[in-house]
Amino acid sequence: MVFIQSVVPLSPNNGLTIPDIVDKAHHGEIKGLMVFGENPMVSDPDRHHVGEALDNLELLIVQDIFLTETAMKAHVVFPGVTFAEKNGTFSNTERRVQRVRQAITPKGDDDLIGIFCGIYPTGWDIL
């Protein structure tokens, strides 16, 4: 799939950090959240605060390869794909770019962003 940006301009402002997102969800300013391959219930030092924030969401969607603590709080959980199921590069925690080559075919459709762009009015066209 190829994504082409339409008339909706990207914001020049920086996005929220994870602690900011958690705080806004805790205060009801964020209603829905989609988490890809992260487990803030474990990675954040204040597990109780994060748990309350996630419980306060109207919709929590998680995509992960494991049923994590965060995924257990989700309204919807999608399976993720591992490094062995995709081609491309990623940056590790040492900031090194690593090349990966697909070794096995993923089960199902791993392009959730593409699916959501086709379903919801996002201002993006999918070719």
Secondary structure as UniProt FT lines:
FT   STRAND          3..5
FT   HELIX           18..26
FT   TURN            27..28
FT   STRAND          32..36
FT   HELIX           40..43
FT   HELIX           47..55
FT   STRAND          59..64
FT   HELIX           69..73
FT   STRAND          76..79
FT   HELIX           83..85
FT   STRAND          88..91
FT   TURN            93..94
FT   STRAND          97..100
FT   HELIX           112..119
FT   STRAND          124..126
//
